[in-house]
């Protein structure tokens, strides 16, 4: 089974979609897929579907939803004797487990690529880090589970994925900066700043890329735009590390090419 979660929910088995149209079975499938290979307990599934208002008939209704998913799986399997729906959507003590081979779920592949890219980054292999992180980020089509109604459990899962995505994006941009790809990433960073006008790391990366592209005045303008947003929206000045980067550019300090150093240095 091939499953996509980084965008619209998709689950294809032997070329046939097994994604149900009803909202609650879709939630169950999404949660089981996000935790594929691990048991998702009945209370967790109930919490996702009904929140705190769990009806008396919840256990029976949940079993009905599981049966609906197994029927979709059975239809995709056809007359294949080697596998049964219960071999894929497995009943375990206290819950259910979706048995999917490694490498067939985009969210898991994203996590794997990010971990490998992070290791390469820590080792100073920025070319490999940028390539791996870019490959992971390319798996995203839209926000995670954009077409699934999410309850409290899936909300936390999608939030975790979104934060992981932002972290991977920051690391990939940082790797590109370390490789000297200044002019190449300026357009992307401008878009990111338009989407996240108070994101200090993106601003620092944009300032660095512009400065190293011989556009110091544009780098200073980017700083003033972020400062204006912070002061207007939050009543705050930019952080000391970002102020140091600003001063480094004003003084034409060569160290301004190392935004990650200036951002991480303690006061």
LOMARDO-128185 format. One record per residue (C-alpha): residue number from 1; residue in three letters; chain; y negated, x, z. Coordinates in pm, whole numbers, plus 32768, in hexadecimal, padded with zeros to 4 digits. Last residue first. Example, Ala and Ser with C-alpha at 12.3 -4.5 7.8 and 13.67 -1.06 7.14 Angstrom:
<sites>
+------+-------+------+------+------+------+
| zanu | vexfi | keza |   yy |   xx |   zz |
+------+-------+------+------+------+------+
|    2 |   SER |    A | 806A | 8557 | 82CA |
|    1 |   ALA |    A | 81C2 | 84CE | 830C |
+------+-------+------+------+------+------+
</sites>
This chain:
<sites>
+------+-------+------+------+------+------+
| zanu | vexfi | keza |   yy |   xx |   zz |
+------+-------+------+------+------+------+
|  267 |   UNK |    A | 7182 | 89CC | 897B |
|  266 |   UNK |    A | 72E4 | 89D1 | 88F9 |
|  265 |   UNK |    A | 7332 | 8A30 | 8792 |
|  264 |   UNK |    A | 73F9 | 8926 | 86D5 |
|  263 |   UNK |    A | 72E8 | 88A8 | 85F0 |
|  262 |   UNK |    A | 725E | 8A01 | 85A3 |
|  261 |   UNK |    A | 73B3 | 8A8A | 854A |
|  260 |   UNK |    A | 740F | 895B | 8473 |
|  259 |   UNK |    A | 72C5 | 8976 | 83B8 |
|  258 |   UNK |    A | 730F | 8ADB | 834B |
|  257 |   UNK |    A | 7222 | 8B0A | 8225 |
|  256 |   UNK |    A | 7102 | 8AFB | 831A |
|  255 |   UNK |    A | 7170 | 8C54 | 8390 |
|  254 |   UNK |    A | 70A0 | 8CEA | 8277 |
|  253 |   UNK |    A | 6F66 | 8C8B | 833F |
|  252 |   UNK |    A | 6E52 | 8C0D | 825A |
|  251 |   UNK |    A | 6D72 | 8BD4 | 838B |
|  250 |   UNK |    A | 6D51 | 8A61 | 8340 |
|  249 |   UNK |    A | 6EC2 | 8A55 | 82EA |
|  248 |   UNK |    A | 6F22 | 8AF1 | 8437 |
|  247 |   UNK |    A | 6E35 | 8A03 | 84EC |
|  246 |   UNK |    A | 6EE1 | 88D5 | 8452 |
|  245 |   UNK |    A | 7035 | 8961 | 84AA |
|  244 |   UNK |    A | 6FC0 | 8993 | 860E |
|  243 |   UNK |    A | 6F41 | 882B | 8618 |
|  242 |   UNK |    A | 709A | 87BB | 85A5 |
|  241 |   UNK |    A | 713C | 887B | 86C1 |
|  240 |   UNK |    A | 703D | 87F1 | 87BC |
|  239 |   UNK |    A | 708B | 8686 | 875F |
|  238 |   UNK |    A | 6F91 | 85C0 | 8693 |
|  237 |   UNK |    A | 6E86 | 8508 | 875E |
|  236 |   UNK |    A | 6ED0 | 83B5 | 87F2 |
|  235 |   UNK |    A | 6E19 | 8266 | 87FF |
|  234 |   UNK |    A | 6F50 | 81BD | 877A |
|  233 |   UNK |    A | 6EF0 | 810D | 8637 |
|  232 |   UNK |    A | 6D98 | 819C | 85EC |
|  231 |   UNK |    A | 6DCF | 82F4 | 8681 |
|  230 |   UNK |    A | 6F28 | 831D | 85EA |
|  229 |   UNK |    A | 6EC2 | 829B | 8493 |
|  228 |   UNK |    A | 6D8D | 8377 | 8487 |
|  227 |   UNK |    A | 6E56 | 84A7 | 84F0 |
|  226 |   UNK |    A | 6F4E | 8461 | 83D9 |
|  225 |   UNK |    A | 6E3A | 844C | 82D7 |
|  224 |   UNK |    A | 6D90 | 8582 | 8363 |
|  223 |   UNK |    A | 6ED3 | 8649 | 834A |
|  222 |   UNK |    A | 6F0C | 85DD | 81E2 |
|  221 |   UNK |    A | 6DA6 | 8647 | 818F |
|  220 |   UNK |    A | 6DEB | 87A0 | 821F |
|  219 |   UNK |    A | 6F1A | 87C1 | 813D |
|  218 |   UNK |    A | 6E4B | 874B | 8016 |
|  217 |   UNK |    A | 6D4A | 8859 | 8063 |
|  216 |   UNK |    A | 6E5F | 895E | 8074 |
|  215 |   UNK |    A | 6ED9 | 8917 | 7F16 |
|  214 |   UNK |    A | 6F6B | 8A6A | 7EBA |
|  213 |   UNK |    A | 70CC | 89E0 | 7E98 |
|  212 |   UNK |    A | 7123 | 8A83 | 7FE8 |
|  211 |   UNK |    A | 7012 | 89B3 | 8088 |
|  210 |   UNK |    A | 708E | 8875 | 7FE1 |
|  209 |   UNK |    A | 71F6 | 88AD | 8051 |
|  208 |   UNK |    A | 7187 | 8903 | 81B2 |
|  207 |   UNK |    A | 70A5 | 87D5 | 81D2 |
|  206 |   UNK |    A | 71B6 | 86F4 | 814A |
|  205 |   UNK |    A | 72B4 | 8783 | 823E |
|  204 |   UNK |    A | 71C3 | 8756 | 8361 |
|  203 |   UNK |    A | 7177 | 85F0 | 82F7 |
|  202 |   UNK |    A | 72EA | 85A1 | 82E1 |
|  201 |   UNK |    A | 7315 | 8633 | 843D |
|  200 |   UNK |    A | 71F0 | 856F | 84CA |
|  199 |   UNK |    A | 725F | 8415 | 845B |
|  198 |   UNK |    A | 7126 | 8340 | 848A |
|  197 |   UNK |    A | 70FB | 82C9 | 8321 |
|  196 |   UNK |    A | 726F | 827C | 82F4 |
|  195 |   UNK |    A | 7291 | 81CA | 81A4 |
|  194 |   UNK |    A | 7162 | 8273 | 8107 |
|  193 |   UNK |    A | 71CE | 83B8 | 81AC |
|  192 |   UNK |    A | 7326 | 839A | 810F |
|  191 |   UNK |    A | 728E | 835B | 7FB9 |
|  190 |   UNK |    A | 71B2 | 8490 | 7FD8 |
|  189 |   UNK |    A | 72E2 | 8555 | 804C |
|  188 |   UNK |    A | 73A2 | 84F8 | 7F13 |
|  187 |   UNK |    A | 7281 | 8562 | 7E33 |
|  186 |   UNK |    A | 725B | 86B0 | 7EF0 |
|  185 |   UNK |    A | 73CD | 8706 | 7EDD |
|  184 |   UNK |    A | 73D4 | 87C7 | 7D98 |
|  183 |   UNK |    A | 728C | 887F | 7DD5 |
|  182 |   UNK |    A | 7313 | 8925 | 7F0D |
|  181 |   UNK |    A | 7478 | 897A | 7EB0 |
|  180 |   UNK |    A | 7461 | 8AC6 | 7F6A |
|  179 |   UNK |    A | 75CB | 8AC4 | 7FE5 |
|  178 |   UNK |    A | 7557 | 8A9E | 8150 |
|  177 |   UNK |    A | 748C | 8972 | 80DF |
|  176 |   UNK |    A | 75C0 | 88D9 | 803E |
|  175 |   UNK |    A | 767F | 890C | 8184 |
|  174 |   UNK |    A | 7568 | 885C | 8244 |
|  173 |   UNK |    A | 7575 | 873A | 814F |
|  172 |   UNK |    A | 76ED | 8720 | 8183 |
|  171 |   UNK |    A | 76C8 | 8731 | 82FC |
|  170 |   UNK |    A | 75C2 | 861D | 8300 |
|  169 |   UNK |    A | 7695 | 8542 | 821F |
|  168 |   UNK |    A | 77C8 | 8575 | 82F9 |
|  167 |   UNK |    A | 7704 | 850C | 842D |
|  166 |   UNK |    A | 767E | 83DA | 837B |
|  165 |   UNK |    A | 77DC | 8376 | 830B |
|  164 |   UNK |    A | 7869 | 83A9 | 8467 |
|  163 |   UNK |    A | 7758 | 82C7 | 84F0 |
|  162 |   UNK |    A | 77B2 | 81BE | 83EF |
|  161 |   UNK |    A | 7924 | 81DF | 8441 |
|  160 |   UNK |    A | 78E4 | 81B5 | 85B5 |
|  159 |   UNK |    A | 780A | 8084 | 8572 |
|  158 |   UNK |    A | 791D | 7FF2 | 8498 |
|  157 |   UNK |    A | 7A18 | 801A | 85B2 |
|  156 |   UNK |    A | 7929 | 7F8C | 86B6 |
|  155 |   UNK |    A | 78E9 | 7E58 | 85E2 |
|  154 |   UNK |    A | 7A5C | 7E3A | 859A |
|  153 |   UNK |    A | 7A9F | 7E08 | 870E |
|  152 |   UNK |    A | 7981 | 7D17 | 8755 |
|  151 |   UNK |    A | 79C4 | 7C38 | 862A |
|  150 |   UNK |    A | 798C | 7C86 | 84BC |
|  149 |   UNK |    A | 7978 | 7B97 | 8396 |
|  148 |   UNK |    A | 79FB | 7C64 | 8273 |
|  147 |   UNK |    A | 7944 | 7C9A | 8129 |
|  146 |   UNK |    A | 7888 | 7DD8 | 818A |
|  145 |   UNK |    A | 79BD | 7E6D | 8229 |
|  144 |   UNK |    A | 7916 | 7FC4 | 823D |
|  143 |   UNK |    A | 77BD | 7FD4 | 819E |
|  142 |   UNK |    A | 77D7 | 7FFF | 8025 |
|  141 |   UNK |    A | 789E | 80DF | 7F39 |
|  140 |   UNK |    A | 78FA | 81F7 | 8029 |
|  139 |   UNK |    A | 7A09 | 82E1 | 7FA7 |
|  138 |   UNK |    A | 78F9 | 83C8 | 7F20 |
|  137 |   UNK |    A | 78A7 | 8427 | 8088 |
|  136 |   UNK |    A | 79FC | 84C8 | 80B2 |
|  135 |   UNK |    A | 79E3 | 858A | 7F6D |
|  134 |   UNK |    A | 7884 | 85FC | 7FCC |
|  133 |   UNK |    A | 7905 | 8675 | 811D |
|  132 |   UNK |    A | 7A1C | 873A | 8077 |
|  131 |   UNK |    A | 793A | 87DA | 7F71 |
|  130 |   UNK |    A | 7821 | 882C | 8064 |
|  129 |   UNK |    A | 7912 | 88C9 | 815D |
|  128 |   UNK |    A | 79C2 | 8991 | 804F |
|  127 |   UNK |    A | 7878 | 8A25 | 7FD8 |
|  126 |   UNK |    A | 77FC | 8A50 | 813D |
|  125 |   UNK |    A | 7918 | 8B2D | 81B0 |
|  124 |   UNK |    A | 7869 | 8B98 | 82F1 |
|  123 |   UNK |    A | 799B | 8B59 | 83CB |
|  122 |   UNK |    A | 78EC | 8A37 | 8479 |
|  121 |   UNK |    A | 78A6 | 899E | 8324 |
|  120 |   UNK |    A | 7A10 | 89C7 | 82BA |
|  119 |   UNK |    A | 7A83 | 8917 | 83F6 |
|  118 |   UNK |    A | 798A | 87FE | 83BA |
|  117 |   UNK |    A | 7A03 | 87D5 | 8256 |
|  116 |   UNK |    A | 7B69 | 87BC | 82CE |
|  115 |   UNK |    A | 7B09 | 86B3 | 83CF |
|  114 |   UNK |    A | 7A34 | 85F9 | 82D1 |
|  113 |   UNK |    A | 7B4D | 85FD | 81D0 |
|  112 |   UNK |    A | 7C45 | 8571 | 82CB |
|  111 |   UNK |    A | 7B56 | 8463 | 8348 |
|  110 |   UNK |    A | 7B0C | 83F3 | 81E2 |
|  109 |   UNK |    A | 7C81 | 83EC | 8195 |
|  108 |   UNK |    A | 7CB5 | 830C | 82C3 |
|  107 |   UNK |    A | 7BA1 | 8222 | 8250 |
|  106 |   UNK |    A | 7C29 | 8220 | 80EA |
|  105 |   UNK |    A | 7D85 | 81B2 | 814F |
|  104 |   UNK |    A | 7EA8 | 822D | 8076 |
|  103 |   UNK |    A | 7EA6 | 839A | 80E0 |
|  102 |   UNK |    A | 7FAD | 836F | 81EC |
|  101 |   UNK |    A | 80AA | 825F | 81A7 |
|  100 |   UNK |    A | 8065 | 8104 | 8232 |
|   99 |   UNK |    A | 8120 | 8058 | 834E |
|   98 |   UNK |    A | 803E | 7F4D | 83E1 |
|   97 |   UNK |    A | 8092 | 7F1E | 8550 |
|   96 |   UNK |    A | 809C | 7DE3 | 8624 |
|   95 |   UNK |    A | 8082 | 7D8E | 8794 |
|   94 |   UNK |    A | 8117 | 7D88 | 88EF |
|   93 |   UNK |    A | 8264 | 7E27 | 8898 |
|   92 |   UNK |    A | 8253 | 7E67 | 8724 |
|   91 |   UNK |    A | 8265 | 7D7C | 85FD |
|   90 |   UNK |    A | 823D | 7E3E | 84B9 |
|   89 |   UNK |    A | 8165 | 7DE0 | 8391 |
|   88 |   UNK |    A | 8209 | 7EC9 | 8296 |
|   87 |   UNK |    A | 8377 | 7EB3 | 82FB |
|   86 |   UNK |    A | 8343 | 7D45 | 835D |
|   85 |   UNK |    A | 82E0 | 7CFB | 81F5 |
|   84 |   UNK |    A | 8432 | 7D7F | 817D |
|   83 |   UNK |    A | 847C | 7EB9 | 80BD |
|   82 |   UNK |    A | 85B1 | 7F38 | 8008 |
|   81 |   UNK |    A | 860A | 7DEA | 7F6A |
|   80 |   UNK |    A | 84E2 | 7DCE | 7E78 |
|   79 |   UNK |    A | 84F1 | 7C67 | 7DFB |
|   78 |   UNK |    A | 837B | 7C34 | 7E07 |
|   77 |   UNK |    A | 82CB | 7D37 | 7EDD |
|   76 |   UNK |    A | 8175 | 7CA4 | 7E92 |
|   75 |   UNK |    A | 81E3 | 7B44 | 7EF1 |
|   74 |   UNK |    A | 8280 | 7BCB | 8030 |
|   73 |   UNK |    A | 813A | 7C79 | 808F |
|   72 |   UNK |    A | 8077 | 7B36 | 8062 |
|   71 |   UNK |    A | 817D | 7A81 | 8130 |
|   70 |   UNK |    A | 8163 | 7B8D | 8239 |
|   69 |   UNK |    A | 7FEC | 7B52 | 8251 |
|   68 |   UNK |    A | 801F | 79DC | 827C |
|   67 |   UNK |    A | 8127 | 7A1B | 8388 |
|   66 |   UNK |    A | 8033 | 7AF7 | 8447 |
|   65 |   UNK |    A | 7F31 | 79DF | 8437 |
|   64 |   UNK |    A | 8031 | 78E5 | 84BA |
|   63 |   UNK |    A | 808F | 79D1 | 85D5 |
|   62 |   UNK |    A | 7F1E | 79DF | 8631 |
|   61 |   UNK |    A | 7F10 | 7863 | 8639 |
|   60 |   UNK |    A | 8038 | 7850 | 8724 |
|   59 |   UNK |    A | 7FA6 | 794F | 8813 |
|   58 |   UNK |    A | 7E48 | 78B7 | 8800 |
|   57 |   UNK |    A | 7EB1 | 774E | 884A |
|   56 |   UNK |    A | 7E04 | 7751 | 899B |
|   55 |   UNK |    A | 7CC2 | 77BA | 88F5 |
|   54 |   UNK |    A | 7C1E | 7911 | 8928 |
|   53 |   UNK |    A | 7AA9 | 78E9 | 895D |
|   52 |   UNK |    A | 7A5B | 7A52 | 89C4 |
|   51 |   UNK |    A | 7A6B | 7AD7 | 8861 |
|   50 |   UNK |    A | 7B3A | 79F4 | 8782 |
|   49 |   UNK |    A | 7BBA | 7ACF | 8666 |
|   48 |   UNK |    A | 7B79 | 7C2E | 86E5 |
|   47 |   UNK |    A | 7BD3 | 7BD9 | 884B |
|   46 |   UNK |    A | 7D15 | 7B37 | 87D6 |
|   45 |   UNK |    A | 7D74 | 7C6E | 8712 |
|   44 |   UNK |    A | 7D2D | 7D48 | 8840 |
|   43 |   UNK |    A | 7DF6 | 7C63 | 8924 |
|   42 |   UNK |    A | 7F1D | 7C71 | 882F |
|   41 |   UNK |    A | 7F1F | 7DEC | 8831 |
|   40 |   UNK |    A | 7EDE | 7EC0 | 8700 |
|   39 |   UNK |    A | 7FFB | 7FB9 | 86E9 |
|   38 |   UNK |    A | 7FA6 | 80F5 | 862C |
|   37 |   UNK |    A | 8012 | 8164 | 84D0 |
|   36 |   UNK |    A | 7EE7 | 80B8 | 8433 |
|   35 |   UNK |    A | 7DC4 | 808F | 8524 |
|   34 |   UNK |    A | 7CBD | 803E | 841E |
|   33 |   UNK |    A | 7DCA | 7F85 | 835B |
|   32 |   UNK |    A | 7E2D | 7EAA | 8484 |
|   31 |   UNK |    A | 7CBE | 7E57 | 84BD |
|   30 |   UNK |    A | 7C82 | 7DFF | 8351 |
|   29 |   UNK |    A | 7DC0 | 7D2E | 8339 |
|   28 |   UNK |    A | 7D64 | 7C6B | 8471 |
|   27 |   UNK |    A | 7C01 | 7C2C | 83FB |
|   26 |   UNK |    A | 7C83 | 7BB8 | 82A9 |
|   25 |   UNK |    A | 7D73 | 7ACA | 835C |
|   24 |   UNK |    A | 7C41 | 7A3C | 840E |
|   23 |   UNK |    A | 7B67 | 7A0A | 82DA |
|   22 |   UNK |    A | 7C58 | 7959 | 81EC |
|   21 |   UNK |    A | 7C73 | 79F6 | 8091 |
|   20 |   UNK |    A | 7D9C | 7AD3 | 80E3 |
|   19 |   UNK |    A | 7DAF | 7C3B | 8066 |
|   18 |   UNK |    A | 7F0C | 7C85 | 7FE0 |
|   17 |   UNK |    A | 7E99 | 7CF5 | 7E89 |
|   16 |   UNK |    A | 7FB2 | 7D43 | 7D94 |
|   15 |   UNK |    A | 7FE3 | 7E91 | 7CE2 |
|   14 |   UNK |    A | 8116 | 7EF1 | 7DAB |
|   13 |   UNK |    A | 8054 | 7EAA | 7EE9 |
|   12 |   UNK |    A | 7ED9 | 7E98 | 7ED9 |
|   11 |   UNK |    A | 7DF9 | 7E72 | 8009 |
|   10 |   UNK |    A | 7C82 | 7E5B | 7FD6 |
|    9 |   UNK |    A | 7B67 | 7E12 | 80C6 |
|    8 |   UNK |    A | 7A15 | 7E4C | 8026 |
|    7 |   UNK |    A | 795D | 7F8B | 807D |
|    6 |   UNK |    A | 79FD | 80AC | 8135 |
|    5 |   UNK |    A | 7B34 | 7FE2 | 8190 |
|    4 |   UNK |    A | 7C17 | 801D | 8066 |
|    3 |   UNK |    A | 7D90 | 8006 | 8089 |
|    2 |   UNK |    A | 7EA6 | 807D | 7FA3 |
|    1 |   UNK |    A | 8000 | 8000 | 8000 |
+------+-------+------+------+------+------+
</sites>
